[in-house]
Structure formats: structure tokens, C-alpha cells
Amino acid sequence: MNSALVWISQHSLRNSTHHHPYPSSLQHRFSPASTSIMARIHCANAQSTVASFIQLARRSYSTKPAQASAPLEFLVPRCTPPFGLRAPQLYITHSRAYAHPRRSLDSRPHDISTRQFSTSAVRQKTQAILNPQQDEDGNEMLLEITDRAAKRLNKIMNKDGNPNLALRIQVESGGCHGFQYLMSLITLPAKETAEWSSIVNEDDTIFQYIPDDADPAIASEDGPKIILDEPSLDLLKGSKVDFTMELIGSQFKIVDNPLATSSCGCGTSFDIKM
């Protein structure tokens, strides 16, 4: 660029100082006096013309770009990608949250209500209705009646028409594992009668099954019941009375005894840890 401007300047100055600034075909039309006057006039304006040209050229080719006017908005093409190439909304949401984490967190509403959960103790379906016992640590000794055992006892009570039916459980020494339990169905007499003391011992504890839809405070004594003495309860505390149906027959059975270390295949004999 600079070499081109220097060439134009030198060429213009060379032409301005020449004795014959006009072509040879026109030289015969002017007199020497007029020719010298026009030459002087032409030479007087030559340097200013070249300087103006150079100044305009430098201004036109300046490295500082002129501020272009903004195009009309409706003439600008949209940069929206094609429908098939658009990112899913979930990705856009995550990218915005990642780019502006503070803004996304502050934009959330502050009136979010917290849900409060109330804890309540699970109601036991089996309760001691007579002579509850406690172990050496002061904990109540319980024996749970499962739903299947309660259903089976209810069926027997309805079949026999005996609402005072109860299942007596007694643990004795013997069997292949050292202890065995015996079960039998008995009828509980009324408490005011003389037969009560002959059936119910002083250390016996009676448990009754309470259905889910019944209120333990007002539950009647007509539900399924089990009865066992204190030594037997001490060996079976924390276990469950269940009713199983197997190929060899159906029977009431003690399951989930926390004190039993092993038992026989039939389930009537077990060993306990001392």
C-alpha cells in the first residue's frame, strides 16, 4: 500500500514539472505565453491535489474500521437449528442450571412447605389379658399369635361353638434336642367358678389375638387365646405361634424362637442357649 502511494506521488510530481503538460496534438493550438500560464497554474495545484489524494487514500484504507450501522432485525436470519438437531429441553435446562447455578437456585420459590411425618408405635396384635410376666431385665415377655394361627383357632371355635377355646402350650425336657413343647386345646371356664383354679394355674399367662379393626381397650375376650405357664413362657418369649400346612399334616408350630439354637425336622424339639 505504501509503495503504491509513493509511486502515484512521484508520477504526479514528475508530470507536473514537465515542460509540456498537454499532448502534442494540442500544443499547436496555444501560444507560448498561454502555455506557460496554464503550466504554472497546473503546477501550482499539483502538489495539493496529490496530498489530498494521499490523505483520502490513507483515510479509506485505515486499519480502524468504521462503526457499521446495525441491520434491521427482520433481515437477520434466525440461528435456530433444524428441528431434528434441536437439543432436548431437559438438556437445555441442565446446561442453564450449570452455567448460572446461583441464579437457578435463587429463582426457586422460598415458600416450599416441609412435610412432617409423625411416628407412632406399631400396635401389637397379641396382648396379655391375664397375668403378664416380665423377665430379669424388666421387659415384658410376649408370645405372638400369627394371623394364620388366629384364623385356624377361630375356625375351630366356630365349628365347635366354643368361644372359650384356648391353645395350651407347655415346654418339657426331652426330645432329640433336649426340649420339646406340647400343645393341646382346652376350654377356659368362667373366672367365678370353681373349675377356674383347676384349669388355670397361678403362674399361667393368657394371650389373646386382637384383630386390626378392633380396639384393644374394648376388645372382648372371645378372640383366639393361648395359655402357658411361666417356665414355658421364659423359654419361648419372643417367638411366634404359627399354623403350618405341610404334606405330613397341618399343625400349630413355634417359629422364630430367639433362644433356640437348633431344632429337629418336625419342629417339636429344640435346643436353647444357656
The 8 nearest C-alpha neighbors of each residue, nearest first, counted from 0:
[[1, 3, 2, 4, 60, 5, 57, 56],
 [0, 2, 4, 3, 5, 6, 57, 53],
 [3, 1, 5, 4, 0, 6, 7, 8],
 [4, 2, 6, 0, 1, 5, 7, 8],
 [3, 5, 7, 1, 6, 2, 8, 0],
 [6, 4, 8, 2, 3, 7, 9, 1],
 [7, 5, 3, 9, 4, 8, 10, 2],
 [6, 8, 4, 10, 5, 9, 11, 3],
 [9, 7, 5, 11, 6, 10, 4, 49],
 [8, 10, 12, 6, 11, 7, 13, 5],
 [11, 9, 7, 13, 8, 12, 6, 14],
 [10, 12, 8, 14, 9, 13, 7, 15],
 [13, 11, 15, 9, 14, 10, 8, 16],
 [14, 12, 10, 11, 15, 16, 9, 17],
 [13, 15, 11, 17, 12, 16, 10, 20],
 [14, 16, 12, 42, 13, 17, 11, 45],
 [15, 17, 13, 14, 12, 18, 42, 20],
 [18, 16, 14, 19, 15, 20, 13, 38],
 [19, 17, 20, 16, 38, 35, 15, 14],
 [18, 20, 21, 17, 22, 38, 26, 23],
 [21, 19, 17, 18, 14, 38, 22, 15],
 [22, 20, 19, 23, 25, 26, 24, 18],
 [21, 23, 24, 25, 26, 20, 19, 27],
 [24, 22, 26, 25, 21, 27, 19, 20],
 [25, 23, 22, 26, 27, 21, 28, 29],
 [26, 24, 23, 27, 28, 22, 21, 29],
 [25, 27, 23, 28, 24, 29, 22, 21],
 [28, 26, 25, 29, 24, 30, 23, 31],
 [27, 29, 26, 25, 30, 24, 34, 31],
 [30, 28, 27, 26, 34, 33, 31, 25],
 [29, 31, 33, 32, 34, 28, 27, 26],
 [32, 30, 34, 33, 35, 29, 36, 26],
 [31, 33, 35, 34, 30, 36, 29, 37],
 [34, 32, 36, 30, 35, 31, 37, 29],
 [33, 35, 31, 37, 32, 36, 30, 38],
 [34, 36, 38, 32, 33, 37, 39, 31],
 [37, 35, 33, 39, 38, 34, 40, 32],
 [38, 36, 40, 34, 39, 35, 41, 33],
 [39, 37, 35, 41, 36, 40, 34, 42],
 [38, 40, 42, 36, 37, 41, 35, 43],
 [39, 41, 37, 43, 38, 42, 36, 44],
 [42, 40, 38, 39, 43, 44, 37, 45],
 [41, 43, 39, 45, 15, 40, 44, 38],
 [42, 44, 40, 41, 45, 39, 46, 47],
 [45, 43, 47, 42, 41, 46, 48, 40],
 [44, 46, 42, 48, 47, 43, 41, 15],
 [47, 45, 49, 48, 44, 50, 43, 12],
 [46, 48, 50, 44, 49, 45, 51, 43],
 [49, 47, 45, 51, 46, 50, 44, 52],
 [48, 50, 52, 46, 51, 47, 53, 8],
 [51, 49, 47, 53, 52, 48, 46, 54],
 [52, 50, 54, 48, 49, 53, 47, 55],
 [53, 51, 49, 55, 50, 54, 56, 48],
 [52, 54, 56, 50, 51, 55, 57, 49],
 [53, 55, 51, 57, 56, 52, 50, 58],
 [56, 54, 58, 52, 57, 53, 59, 51],
 [55, 57, 53, 59, 58, 54, 52, 60],
 [58, 56, 54, 60, 55, 59, 61, 53],
 [57, 59, 55, 61, 56, 60, 54, 53],
 [58, 60, 56, 57, 61, 55, 54, 62],
 [61, 59, 57, 58, 56, 62, 55, 63],
 [60, 62, 58, 63, 59, 57, 64, 56],
 [61, 63, 64, 60, 58, 59, 65, 57],
 [64, 62, 61, 65, 60, 66, 58, 59],
 [65, 63, 62, 66, 61, 67, 60, 59],
 [64, 66, 67, 63, 61, 62, 68, 59],
 [65, 67, 64, 68, 69, 63, 70, 62],
 [68, 66, 65, 69, 64, 70, 63, 71],
 [67, 69, 70, 66, 71, 65, 72, 64],
 [68, 70, 67, 71, 72, 66, 75, 74],
 [71, 69, 72, 68, 74, 75, 73, 67],
 [70, 72, 74, 73, 69, 75, 68, 76],
 [71, 73, 74, 75, 70, 69, 76, 77],
 [72, 74, 75, 71, 76, 70, 77, 69],
 [75, 73, 72, 71, 76, 70, 77, 69],
 [74, 76, 72, 73, 77, 71, 70, 78],
 [77, 75, 74, 78, 73, 72, 79, 71],
 [76, 78, 79, 75, 80, 73, 74, 72],
 [79, 77, 80, 76, 75, 81, 85, 82],
 [78, 80, 77, 81, 85, 82, 76, 84],
 [81, 79, 85, 84, 78, 82, 83, 77],
 [82, 80, 84, 83, 85, 79, 78, 86],
 [81, 83, 85, 84, 80, 79, 86, 87],
 [82, 84, 81, 85, 80, 86, 87, 79],
 [85, 83, 81, 82, 80, 86, 87, 79],
 [84, 86, 82, 83, 80, 81, 87, 79],
 [87, 85, 84, 88, 90, 91, 89, 83],
 [86, 88, 89, 90, 85, 91, 92, 84],
 [89, 87, 91, 90, 92, 86, 93, 85],
 [88, 90, 92, 87, 91, 93, 86, 94],
 [91, 89, 93, 92, 88, 87, 94, 86],
 [92, 90, 94, 88, 93, 89, 95, 87],
 [91, 93, 89, 95, 90, 94, 88, 96],
 [92, 94, 96, 90, 95, 91, 97, 89],
 [95, 93, 97, 91, 96, 92, 98, 90],
 [96, 94, 98, 92, 97, 93, 99, 91],
 [95, 97, 93, 100, 99, 94, 98, 103],
 [96, 98, 94, 95, 100, 99, 93, 92],
 [99, 97, 95, 96, 94, 100, 93, 101],
 [98, 100, 96, 102, 97, 101, 95, 103],
 [101, 99, 96, 103, 97, 102, 104, 98],
 [102, 100, 104, 103, 99, 105, 96, 106],
 [101, 103, 105, 99, 104, 100, 106, 96],
 [102, 104, 100, 106, 101, 105, 96, 99],
 [105, 103, 101, 102, 106, 107, 100, 96],
 [104, 106, 102, 107, 103, 101, 108, 100],
 [107, 105, 103, 104, 102, 108, 101, 109],
 [106, 108, 105, 104, 109, 103, 102, 110],
 [107, 109, 110, 106, 111, 105, 104, 112],
 [110, 108, 111, 107, 105, 106, 112, 104],
 [109, 111, 108, 112, 107, 113, 106, 105],
 [112, 110, 109, 113, 108, 107, 114, 106],
 [111, 113, 110, 114, 109, 115, 108, 116],
 [114, 112, 115, 111, 110, 116, 109, 117],
 [115, 113, 112, 116, 111, 117, 110, 118],
 [114, 116, 113, 117, 112, 118, 111, 119],
 [117, 115, 118, 114, 113, 119, 112, 120],
 [116, 118, 115, 119, 114, 120, 121, 113],
 [117, 119, 116, 120, 121, 115, 122, 114],
 [120, 118, 121, 117, 122, 116, 123, 115],
 [119, 121, 122, 118, 123, 117, 124, 116],
 [120, 122, 123, 119, 118, 124, 211, 125],
 [123, 121, 120, 124, 119, 211, 125, 215],
 [124, 122, 125, 121, 126, 209, 143, 208],
 [123, 125, 209, 208, 122, 210, 126, 211],
 [126, 124, 208, 123, 143, 207, 209, 144],
 [127, 125, 206, 207, 128, 124, 208, 123],
 [126, 128, 206, 131, 129, 205, 207, 125],
 [127, 129, 206, 205, 126, 207, 130, 131],
 [128, 130, 205, 204, 127, 131, 206, 203],
 [129, 131, 204, 132, 203, 128, 205, 127],
 [132, 130, 127, 129, 204, 133, 139, 128],
 [131, 133, 140, 139, 130, 134, 204, 229],
 [134, 132, 139, 138, 140, 137, 135, 131],
 [133, 135, 137, 136, 138, 140, 139, 132],
 [134, 136, 137, 133, 138, 139, 140, 132],
 [137, 135, 134, 138, 133, 139, 140, 132],
 [136, 138, 134, 133, 135, 139, 140, 132],
 [139, 137, 133, 134, 136, 140, 135, 132],
 [138, 140, 133, 132, 141, 134, 137, 131],
 [139, 141, 133, 236, 132, 134, 138, 237],
 [142, 140, 236, 237, 139, 143, 127, 126],
 [141, 143, 237, 236, 238, 239, 144, 140],
 [144, 142, 239, 125, 240, 145, 141, 238],
 [143, 145, 240, 239, 125, 148, 208, 149],
 [146, 144, 148, 147, 241, 240, 149, 143],
 [145, 147, 149, 148, 150, 144, 241, 151],
 [148, 146, 150, 149, 145, 242, 151, 241],
 [147, 149, 242, 241, 151, 145, 150, 146],
 [150, 148, 146, 152, 151, 147, 223, 153],
 [149, 151, 147, 153, 148, 152, 146, 154],
 [150, 152, 154, 148, 153, 149, 147, 155],
 [153, 151, 149, 155, 154, 150, 223, 156],
 [154, 152, 156, 150, 151, 155, 149, 157],
 [153, 155, 151, 157, 152, 156, 158, 150],
 [156, 154, 158, 152, 153, 157, 159, 151],
 [157, 155, 153, 161, 159, 154, 158, 160],
 [158, 156, 160, 154, 155, 159, 153, 161],
 [157, 159, 155, 156, 160, 154, 161, 153],
 [160, 158, 156, 161, 157, 155, 162, 154],
 [159, 161, 157, 158, 156, 162, 155, 163],
 [160, 162, 156, 159, 163, 164, 157, 186],
 [163, 161, 221, 164, 156, 160, 157, 222],
 [164, 162, 187, 161, 186, 165, 221, 188],
 [163, 165, 186, 162, 161, 185, 156, 187],
 [166, 164, 224, 225, 185, 184, 186, 167],
 [167, 165, 225, 184, 183, 226, 185, 224],
 [166, 168, 226, 183, 182, 225, 227, 184],
 [169, 167, 182, 227, 181, 226, 166, 180],
 [168, 170, 181, 180, 231, 227, 182, 171],
 [171, 169, 180, 231, 179, 181, 168, 178],
 [172, 170, 179, 178, 180, 173, 169, 181],
 [171, 173, 178, 177, 179, 170, 174, 180],
 [174, 172, 177, 178, 179, 171, 175, 176],
 [173, 175, 268, 177, 176, 179, 178, 172],
 [174, 176, 177, 268, 173, 263, 269, 178],
 [177, 175, 269, 270, 174, 268, 178, 262],
 [176, 178, 173, 174, 270, 172, 175, 269],
 [179, 177, 172, 173, 269, 268, 174, 171],
 [178, 180, 268, 267, 171, 174, 170, 173],
 [181, 179, 170, 169, 171, 267, 168, 182],
 [180, 182, 169, 168, 170, 179, 183, 171],
 [183, 181, 168, 167, 169, 180, 166, 184],
 [182, 184, 167, 166, 185, 168, 181, 165],
 [183, 185, 166, 165, 167, 164, 186, 182],
 [186, 184, 165, 164, 166, 187, 183, 167],
 [185, 187, 164, 163, 165, 188, 184, 161],
 [186, 188, 163, 164, 185, 189, 165, 198],
 [189, 187, 195, 194, 186, 190, 192, 163],
 [188, 190, 191, 192, 195, 187, 194, 193],
 [189, 191, 195, 192, 188, 193, 194, 196],
 [192, 190, 189, 193, 195, 188, 194, 196],
 [191, 193, 194, 190, 189, 195, 188, 196],
 [194, 192, 195, 196, 191, 197, 190, 189],
 [193, 195, 197, 192, 196, 188, 198, 189],
 [194, 196, 193, 198, 197, 188, 190, 192],
 [197, 195, 199, 198, 194, 200, 193, 201],
 [196, 198, 194, 195, 199, 200, 193, 188],
 [199, 197, 195, 196, 194, 200, 187, 188],
 [198, 200, 196, 195, 197, 203, 201, 187],
 [201, 199, 203, 202, 196, 198, 197, 228],
 [200, 202, 203, 199, 196, 228, 130, 204],
 [201, 203, 200, 228, 229, 204, 130, 199],
 [204, 202, 228, 200, 227, 201, 229, 199],
 [203, 205, 130, 129, 226, 227, 131, 228],
 [206, 204, 226, 129, 225, 127, 128, 203],
 [207, 205, 127, 225, 126, 224, 128, 125],
 [208, 206, 224, 125, 126, 223, 222, 209],
 [207, 209, 125, 223, 124, 222, 144, 224],
 [208, 210, 124, 125, 207, 213, 211, 215],
 [211, 209, 213, 212, 124, 208, 214, 222],
 [210, 212, 213, 209, 124, 214, 122, 215],
 [211, 213, 210, 214, 209, 215, 218, 124],
 [214, 212, 210, 211, 215, 218, 209, 217],
 [213, 215, 216, 217, 218, 212, 209, 211],
 [216, 214, 218, 217, 213, 209, 126, 219],
 [217, 215, 214, 218, 213, 219, 209, 126],
 [216, 218, 214, 215, 219, 213, 220, 209],
 [219, 217, 215, 214, 216, 213, 220, 209],
 [218, 220, 221, 217, 222, 215, 216, 209],
 [221, 219, 222, 218, 207, 163, 223, 128],
 [220, 222, 162, 219, 163, 223, 224, 218],
 [221, 223, 220, 208, 207, 224, 219, 209],
 [222, 224, 208, 207, 149, 152, 153, 165],
 [225, 223, 207, 165, 206, 222, 208, 166],
 [224, 226, 166, 165, 206, 167, 205, 207],
 [225, 227, 205, 167, 204, 166, 168, 206],
 [228, 226, 168, 203, 204, 167, 169, 231],
 [229, 227, 203, 231, 202, 230, 232, 204],
 [228, 230, 232, 231, 202, 233, 203, 227],
 [231, 229, 233, 232, 228, 234, 170, 227],
 [230, 232, 170, 234, 233, 229, 228, 169],
 [233, 231, 229, 235, 234, 230, 236, 228],
 [232, 234, 230, 231, 236, 235, 229, 140],
 [235, 233, 231, 232, 236, 230, 258, 170],
 [236, 234, 232, 233, 238, 231, 256, 237],
 [237, 235, 140, 141, 232, 238, 233, 142],
 [236, 238, 142, 141, 235, 256, 257, 239],
 [237, 239, 256, 255, 236, 235, 142, 254],
 [240, 238, 143, 254, 253, 142, 144, 255],
 [239, 241, 253, 144, 252, 145, 143, 254],
 [242, 240, 148, 252, 145, 251, 239, 253],
 [241, 243, 251, 148, 147, 250, 252, 244],
 [244, 242, 249, 250, 245, 251, 241, 252],
 [243, 245, 249, 248, 250, 242, 246, 247],
 [246, 244, 248, 247, 249, 243, 250, 242],
 [247, 245, 248, 244, 249, 243, 250, 265],
 [246, 248, 245, 249, 244, 265, 250, 243],
 [249, 247, 245, 246, 244, 250, 243, 251],
 [250, 248, 244, 243, 245, 242, 247, 251],
 [249, 251, 243, 242, 252, 248, 244, 245],
 [252, 250, 242, 241, 243, 240, 148, 253],
 [251, 253, 241, 240, 242, 250, 254, 243],
 [254, 252, 240, 239, 241, 238, 255, 251],
 [253, 255, 239, 256, 238, 252, 240, 241],
 [256, 254, 238, 257, 239, 253, 237, 259],
 [255, 257, 238, 259, 258, 254, 235, 237],
 [258, 256, 259, 255, 237, 238, 236, 235],
 [257, 259, 271, 256, 272, 260, 234, 235],
 [260, 258, 271, 270, 256, 261, 257, 269],
 [259, 261, 271, 270, 272, 258, 262, 269],
 [262, 260, 270, 269, 259, 263, 271, 176],
 [263, 261, 269, 268, 266, 270, 176, 264],
 [262, 264, 266, 265, 268, 269, 267, 176],
 [263, 265, 266, 262, 267, 268, 269, 261],
 [264, 266, 263, 267, 268, 262, 252, 247],
 [267, 265, 263, 264, 268, 262, 252, 269],
 [266, 268, 179, 265, 180, 269, 263, 252],
 [269, 267, 179, 174, 178, 176, 263, 262],
 [268, 270, 262, 176, 178, 261, 179, 259],
 [269, 271, 176, 261, 259, 260, 177, 178],
 [272, 270, 259, 258, 260, 273, 269, 261],
 [273, 271, 258, 260, 259, 270, 261, 257],
 [272, 271, 258, 270, 259, 260, 234, 257]]
